[in-house]
Amino acid sequence: MPAPAALITGGTSGIGKATAELLHRRGYRVMVTGQNPETIAAAEKSLPDQIAVVRADARSLADTDRVAEKIRERFGALDVLFLNAGIIRSLPVGAFDEAAFDDLVEVNFKGQFFTLQKTLPLLRDGGSVIFTVGIGATRGMAGGSVTAATRGALLSLVPSLALELAPRRIRVNAVSPGAVDTGIWAKAGLPPEAHEKAVNVIVSRVPLGRFGTSEEIAEVVAFLASDAAGYVTGQNIVISGGAGIGA
């Protein structure tokens, strides 16, 4: 029996990259996707040679078809699908134009949905699908409305997909990180002063008093991918240092 195979979208940096490294250490064959040339180049240098790095834009269904074909060629089948790709845009409602709105929908929701659809025929019975959602989908933040809505759309998929895929024993779950130091906050489009203020406010609301790490999220993803979570499906696991549990 070959080693289990995993696809991680948005796997060239942050949580995705940490998960790729962890699964590789645990014996998985791993493929990651990304669309930023800089993070792809960095990942190709830093990730183990056995991890396949594929350039693919989540907005492009042609790219998604190409990824599915590469999986077929390299692995034959999949055991784990970690749908982790995503972007953040922090803007008040009145500042959104159609392009910014569509970009969030296409990357955070449409891209992940069609990656699932196109790789599902390759997913073995008994496999695991994991979405990255984030606590912003259920806990508000000024300026985060559309980002939260697109991530929340993924969360709303989980129970229905868990029921639909249960006959194949495919488990479907989500992880919702809180404040995690992945670098994505710096790309949210805020001016430096506003970014620093936002970071300080976020940390002040975390009972454990710090940002989480990508490696901590990766450990939960690896659990959901494993046989140890064989009776877990349709769930959203919040990993937030306690954010949101207090008054």
C-alpha positions as CSV (number, residue, x, y, z in Angstrom):
1,M,0.0,0.0,0.0
2,P,1.5,3.4,-1.0
3,A,2.0,6.1,1.5
4,P,-1.1,8.4,1.9
5,A,-1.2,11.4,-0.5
6,A,-2.3,15.0,0.4
7,L,-3.1,18.1,-1.6
8,I,-2.8,21.5,0.2
9,T,-4.0,24.6,-1.6
10,G,-2.3,27.8,-0.5
11,G,0.5,25.5,0.6
12,T,3.6,27.7,-0.2
13,S,3.5,29.8,3.0
14,G,1.9,30.1,6.4
15,I,-0.4,27.4,7.7
16,G,-0.4,25.5,4.4
17,K,3.4,25.3,4.3
18,A,3.6,24.2,7.9
19,T,1.1,21.5,7.3
20,A,2.9,20.3,4.2
21,E,6.1,20.0,6.3
22,L,4.4,18.2,9.1
23,L,2.5,15.7,6.9
24,H,5.7,15.0,5.0
25,R,7.5,14.2,8.2
26,R,4.7,11.8,9.1
27,G,5.1,9.9,5.9
28,Y,2.6,11.5,3.5
29,R,3.3,12.2,-0.1
30,V,2.4,15.9,-0.5
31,M,1.6,18.4,-3.3
32,V,1.1,22.1,-2.5
33,T,-0.3,24.9,-4.7
34,G,0.2,28.6,-4.7
35,Q,0.0,31.5,-7.1
36,N,2.5,34.1,-5.8
37,P,5.8,33.7,-7.7
38,E,7.8,34.8,-4.7
39,T,6.3,32.4,-2.2
40,I,6.5,29.6,-4.8
41,A,10.2,30.2,-5.3
42,A,10.8,30.4,-1.5
43,A,8.8,27.1,-1.0
44,E,10.7,25.3,-3.7
45,K,14.0,26.2,-1.9
46,S,12.8,25.5,1.6
47,L,10.5,22.5,1.3
48,P,11.8,19.0,1.0
49,D,12.4,17.9,-2.5
50,Q,9.8,15.2,-2.3
51,I,7.0,17.8,-1.9
52,A,5.6,18.9,-5.2
53,V,5.1,22.6,-5.6
54,V,2.6,23.6,-8.3
55,R,1.7,27.1,-9.5
56,A,-2.0,27.4,-9.7
57,D,-4.4,30.3,-9.3
58,A,-7.5,29.4,-7.3
59,R,-9.6,31.7,-9.5
60,S,-8.7,29.6,-12.6
61,L,-10.7,26.4,-13.3
62,A,-8.2,25.6,-16.0
63,D,-5.5,25.7,-13.4
64,T,-7.6,23.5,-11.1
65,D,-8.0,20.9,-13.9
66,R,-4.3,20.9,-14.4
67,V,-3.7,20.3,-10.7
68,A,-6.1,17.4,-10.7
69,E,-4.2,15.9,-13.6
70,K,-0.9,16.3,-11.9
71,I,-2.3,14.5,-8.8
72,R,-3.5,11.7,-11.1
73,E,0.0,11.4,-12.7
74,R,2.0,11.7,-9.5
75,F,-0.1,10.0,-6.9
76,G,-2.9,8.2,-8.7
77,A,-5.3,9.1,-5.9
78,L,-5.7,11.3,-2.8
79,D,-6.3,10.6,0.8
80,V,-6.3,14.2,2.2
81,L,-7.5,17.4,0.7
82,F,-6.7,20.5,2.7
83,L,-8.5,23.5,1.1
84,N,-6.5,26.3,2.7
85,A,-6.0,29.0,0.0
86,G,-7.4,32.4,0.9
87,I,-6.9,36.1,0.8
88,I,-8.0,39.0,3.1
89,R,-9.2,42.4,2.1
90,S,-9.9,44.8,5.0
91,L,-12.2,47.5,3.7
92,P,-15.4,49.2,4.9
93,V,-18.5,48.4,3.0
94,G,-18.6,51.7,1.1
95,A,-15.0,51.2,-0.2
96,F,-15.6,47.9,-2.0
97,D,-15.7,47.9,-5.7
98,E,-16.8,45.0,-7.8
99,A,-13.3,43.8,-8.6
100,A,-12.3,43.5,-4.9
101,F,-15.5,41.8,-4.1
102,D,-15.2,39.3,-6.9
103,D,-11.5,38.6,-6.0
104,L,-12.5,37.5,-2.5
105,V,-15.4,35.3,-3.8
106,E,-13.3,33.7,-6.5
107,V,-10.3,32.8,-4.3
108,N,-11.9,32.1,-1.0
109,F,-15.1,30.3,-2.1
110,K,-15.3,29.5,-5.8
111,G,-11.8,28.3,-6.1
112,Q,-12.0,26.0,-3.0
113,F,-15.4,24.6,-4.1
114,F,-14.2,23.7,-7.6
115,T,-10.9,22.3,-6.3
116,L,-13.0,19.9,-4.2
117,Q,-15.3,19.1,-7.1
118,K,-12.5,18.4,-9.5
119,T,-10.4,16.3,-7.1
120,L,-13.2,14.4,-5.5
121,P,-13.1,11.6,-8.1
122,L,-9.4,11.1,-7.0
123,L,-10.2,11.1,-3.3
124,R,-10.2,7.6,-1.8
125,D,-13.1,6.3,0.2
126,G,-12.3,7.0,3.9
127,G,-10.4,10.1,3.0
128,S,-10.4,13.5,4.7
129,V,-11.4,17.0,3.4
130,I,-10.5,20.0,5.6
131,F,-11.3,23.6,5.0
132,T,-9.6,26.6,6.5
133,V,-12.3,29.0,7.6
134,G,-11.2,31.3,10.5
135,I,-13.0,32.8,13.4
136,G,-13.8,35.9,11.4
137,A,-16.6,34.0,9.8
138,T,-18.5,33.8,13.1
139,R,-17.0,36.7,15.1
140,G,-17.2,40.1,13.6
141,M,-14.4,42.6,12.8
142,A,-14.9,46.0,11.3
143,G,-13.8,46.0,7.7
144,G,-13.9,42.3,7.5
145,S,-17.4,41.8,6.2
146,V,-16.8,40.3,2.7
147,T,-13.7,38.3,3.8
148,A,-15.8,36.8,6.6
149,A,-18.7,36.1,4.3
150,T,-16.6,34.2,1.7
151,R,-15.0,32.2,4.5
152,G,-18.4,31.6,6.1
153,A,-19.6,30.3,2.8
154,L,-17.1,27.5,3.2
155,L,-18.3,26.8,6.7
156,S,-21.8,26.5,5.5
157,L,-20.7,23.8,3.1
158,V,-19.3,21.5,5.8
159,P,-22.4,19.9,7.3
160,S,-24.0,19.2,3.9
161,L,-20.8,17.8,2.4
162,A,-20.3,15.7,5.5
163,L,-23.7,14.1,4.9
164,E,-23.3,13.8,1.1
165,L,-19.9,12.1,1.4
166,A,-20.6,9.9,4.4
167,P,-21.5,6.9,2.3
168,R,-17.9,6.9,1.0
169,R,-16.7,7.4,4.6
170,I,-15.1,10.7,3.5
171,R,-14.9,13.0,6.5
172,V,-15.4,16.8,6.0
173,N,-14.3,19.3,8.6
174,A,-13.1,22.8,9.1
175,V,-10.4,24.5,11.1
176,S,-11.0,28.1,12.2
177,P,-7.7,29.7,13.3
178,G,-7.8,32.9,15.3
179,A,-5.0,35.4,15.3
180,V,-2.1,33.5,13.7
181,D,1.2,35.0,12.7
182,T,1.4,33.9,9.1
183,G,2.1,37.3,7.4
184,I,-1.3,37.5,5.8
185,W,-2.3,40.3,8.1
186,A,0.4,42.5,6.6
187,K,-1.3,41.9,3.2
188,A,-4.7,43.0,4.3
189,G,-4.3,46.4,2.7
190,L,-4.1,48.5,5.9
191,P,-1.6,51.5,6.3
192,P,1.3,50.6,8.6
193,E,-0.1,52.6,11.6
194,A,-3.6,51.0,11.2
195,H,-2.0,47.6,10.8
196,E,0.0,48.0,14.1
197,K,-3.1,49.2,15.9
198,A,-5.2,46.3,14.6
199,V,-2.6,43.8,15.6
200,N,-2.4,45.2,19.1
201,V,-6.2,45.1,19.4
202,I,-6.4,41.5,18.2
203,V,-3.8,40.3,20.7
204,S,-5.4,42.2,23.6
205,R,-8.6,40.1,22.9
206,V,-6.8,36.7,23.1
207,P,-6.9,35.2,26.6
208,L,-3.6,33.4,26.0
209,G,-2.1,36.8,25.2
210,R,-0.3,36.0,21.9
211,F,-0.7,35.1,18.3
212,G,-0.9,31.4,17.4
213,T,1.6,29.8,15.1
214,S,1.2,28.0,11.8
215,E,2.7,24.9,13.4
216,E,-0.1,24.8,16.0
217,I,-2.8,24.9,13.3
218,A,-0.9,22.3,11.3
219,E,-1.1,19.9,14.2
220,V,-4.9,20.1,14.3
221,V,-5.1,19.7,10.5
222,A,-2.9,16.6,10.8
223,F,-5.2,15.2,13.4
224,L,-8.2,15.7,11.2
225,A,-6.4,14.0,8.3
226,S,-5.5,11.0,10.4
227,D,-7.3,7.8,11.4
228,A,-7.3,9.2,14.9
229,A,-10.1,11.5,13.8
230,G,-12.0,8.6,12.1
231,Y,-15.2,9.5,13.9
232,V,-15.1,13.2,13.4
233,T,-17.0,14.8,10.6
234,G,-19.1,17.9,9.9
235,Q,-17.2,19.9,12.6
236,N,-15.5,23.2,12.9
237,I,-12.5,23.2,15.2
238,V,-11.7,26.7,16.6
239,I,-8.0,27.3,17.3
240,S,-7.9,30.8,18.7
241,G,-6.1,30.9,22.1
242,G,-9.5,31.4,23.7
243,A,-10.6,34.4,21.6
244,G,-14.3,34.9,21.7
245,I,-15.1,32.9,24.8
246,G,-15.1,35.9,27.2
247,A,-17.4,38.8,27.6
